Each structure stands twice: as structure tokens, then as C-alpha cells.
Amino acid sequence: MPPPTLFSKLTMEMPDTPHRIVSVGIVEDQAWMLRGLVATFDHPPETRVSWTARSTTDAETRFAEEIPDVILMDHRLDGRPVGVDLAADWVRRQPTCRILILTAYEEPEIWQRSRDAGLSGFLIKKADDESLIQAVLTVARGGTWFEHPILPWGLLTPAEMAVVAALVKQGSAKIAAASLIPPLSVRTVESHLQHIYAKLGIRNMKELIRRYRLEKLGGQESF
């Protein structure tokens, strides 16, 4: 697994259920990665691989034939980032379907879209075999497993970081604008915020402040 400085794990564990083999479907377009995943999960008595697919067309065919307990879905298929959309469509059609997005892209937007779509988890491809198996077993029991990417703060300019720090300290755009040196107008601060939200893949000031406190201040509530 990636070191804890890069990721925070958000996992909801569910009560144990009677032991049974968990069936797994794998949608992955890279042959070498697919072979590794099959080797990881085709090991009763915990898990077995029901089917594999290397394209969206093949995946649709397999899904129509059988819905396994858990599906691992690569986000990038057919050369396009369509995994979350395909998984969301499957969950709409079969609400009990349990799908984990598996991706090499450490992007908060993909993580958030996976949660918004009602999927069961989000995994980075750097995950080790033990974490992969634990994630699948947790999801099979009705839980969720999300590896949460740290926001890419390095994308922000010094001016944008100053705005974020002022917002965290002051709690409102109006007070933050007046506290900056030199002071900015509220409109300018709000313009900065729109760029910040787009770069970080978040939606509002409340989430921005919460994540800054967690990731940049170690959970502290103020400076």
C-alpha cells in the first residue's frame, strides 16, 4: 500500500457473516494487470474469479451472463476513462451490484464520482494483495472501501494558497478577503475559489477548509 502520508483509508467494516467463497468479476484492459488480479483472487476458500473482461463490450456481455458478488472495474477502458460511468450504469440497472473502481489515477474527482455514483469502493492499483483481498471481502459483506487521495495542493499558486489559508483561519470569504495583505475584494477571493475548486476537484468552501485542516494542519482546527 502507499505510505500513510499519501492516503487516508476510509473503510466501513461490516459484521462477519458465515464463511463462503466470494465470486469476483474483473474488468481490466491490461493483460499483465489482469493476470496479476486473477492470480490474487482465484484462491478458494476466500475468493474465486467468476469471469474477466478486457473491454467495455466484453464486460457488458459478461455482466449480462452473471453478476458476481463483487466486480473490480478498471477506470480506463478502451483507451478512455469510462470505468466509473460503466459501473454507475450497472448499479442503476442492478442496485445490489457491488463494484470497486480500480485505478492508477490518484485523482480526487474520480474518487468523488465513485462515491456519488453509489459504488462500493475505490482502490489505487498500488494496493498490495492483502489490501485488495480485504477490500473485496469487506464489500462482499455490504461494506465500503475507499482509498482517499490527498488533494494536489501543489497545483495551487502562492496567491491561491494564501486565500485558502485565510479562509481556514477566518471562516468566511468576506473576512478572509479583508485579512489578506494586501486586502482583496470578496469578488476576487471568490474568483480564486472557483479556480481552486477546479484544480482540487472539490465542490465548496466547507470541504476545502475541512480537507486543508486534515491534510495540511494534521487535523488542527486553527493556526
N, C-alpha and C positions, 0 to 999 in steps of 0.2 A: 504493500500500500504506500501512497505518497506520504511524506512526513507530516506530522500534525500541524506544522506551520503553514502548510499549503491548503489543507482541507479540514473542515469540521464535519463530522458524521452526524446526520440527523436520522435516527433509526427508531422505529416504534416496534418493540418486541411484543409478540403475542404469546398467550399461554400455550404450553406444549399440547400437542394433540397426539393420539395414538400413532405409533410409527408406521409409515408406509412409504413406498417409493414415490418420489415426486417426478412427474414427467416434465420434460423440458423441451421446448422448441427453440431453435437458434436461427436467427436471420442475420447473416454476416457475409459480406461480399468478398472479403479477402480470404483466399484459400488457406493460407498459413494460420491466420487467426481462427478460422473455423475449425481447423484440425485441433488446435490447442483447446478450444472450448469443448469440443466433443470429447477429447481425452479427459478433461476436467469433470464433465458431468455424466459420462456414460459409465457410472460406477455404482451399481446397486450395492448395498440396500438403501442408500440415501436418495440417489437420483438416477435417472436414465434419460437418454436422448430419444425423444419420440420422432422428431424429424429435423431436417436442416433445409435452409433455403439461401441462395446467393443473389437473388434479385427480387424486386417487388412482385413481378409476375409469378415467380416460383413460390414466393411467400403467400400470395393470395390463394394459390392452388392448395398449398399445404394447410393453410388456416381453414379453408372450406372443408377439408377432409377430416381434420381433427384439431380440437383446441386442447392443448396440454395444460397442465397445472400452472406452469409459468413459461413465458416467452421472453427470451433475450433478443432485443431488437437493436441492431446497429443503426446509428442515426444517419450515416451516409451510405446510401444505396444507389446503384445505377449511376454513380458519379455525382449524386445530388443529395443535399441534406433533407431527406424526406422521411426519415425514420419516425420522428415524433408525429408527423401528420398521419402516416400509415397506422401507427399504433393507436392514435386518438380515434381514427375511423373504426378500427376493430373494437375498441372499448365502447364506442357508441352503438355498434351493432350487437355486441355481446358484453353487456355491462359487468358480468362476472369475470371477464378475462383479466388475467394478471400479467402485466407487461413491464419489464425493466428495460430502460434505454441504456445501451452500452455505447460509449463514445470516446474518441480520443480528444475531443474538443472541450477544453476546460472553460466553457462559456456560461455565465450566469443566465443568459437568455434561454439557452436550451434547457437548463435545469428548471427555470421558472415555467417554461412552456410545458414541460413534462408534468409538473405538478398541476398546472391549470387544466391540463387535458384529462386529469383523473388517472394517470398512470401510477404504477405501484413503486417505481424506483428509478434511480439514475445512477449509473456506475461509470467511472473512468476506466479506460482499458488498462491502466497501470495496476489495477487491483490484482492482488495475488489470489491464488486458487482458493485459499481458505476463506477469504472475504467474499469471493464470487459464490461459493457454495453456501455460506451463511446468509448472504443476501437472498439467494433463491429460496432457501428453506424458510426464511422469515416471511417472504412474500407469499409463499405457498400456504403459510398458516394464517394469512389475512393481514399481515403487517405491511409496512412500507420501509424502503431502504433508499435513502438519498445521500449521495456524496455531494457535499455542497461546495462549489468552487469559491475561493476567496475572490472578491471583486478586484478587477485590474486597475488598482489606484494609480499605477504608473502611467496610465493613459491620460491622466488629467494634467493640465498646465499648472504652473505655480499659482496663477490667479484663481483658477478653479479650486485648487486645494485650499487656498486662503478663504474662499467663500464657504467651502464645506466646513472648515474648522470654526469659522464664525457662526455658522448655523448650529453646529453641535453645541457651542458654548452659549449662544443666545436663545436658541429655540424658535426663532421666527425670522422670516426673510427681512421684515422691516427693521427689527432691532439689529440684525446681523449687518445689513447694509450701512447703517449709521455707525457701527462699531469698527468697520474696516478703515485702514489707513492707506491712502486717502479714502474718505467715505464714498460709497456708491449709491446710486438711486436704486429703489426697490425694483424698478423695471430692469435695470442692468443685472441685478442679482438673479432675478427670475429668468433672464435670458441665459445666464451662466448655468442655471439649474437645468434648463432644457438640454443643453449640451452635455452636462454631467450625466443626466439620466440616460441619454442615448449611448454614451460611451460605456457606462457601467451596466447597462441592461436592467435598470431598476425603474420603478414607476412613480415614486413620490418621496417627499421630504422625510416623512416618518421612517420609511425603510432606509433611506440614505443615512439618517442620524443613527439609527439602531445598528446598522452594519459598520459604520465608522467606529462607534464606541466598542463594538465587539472585536473588530479586526485591527484597528489602528491604536486603540487605547486599552486593549486587553480586557474589555468589559466594563471599564470605568464609566461613571455617569457624567463626569465633567472633567475639565482640565485641573 
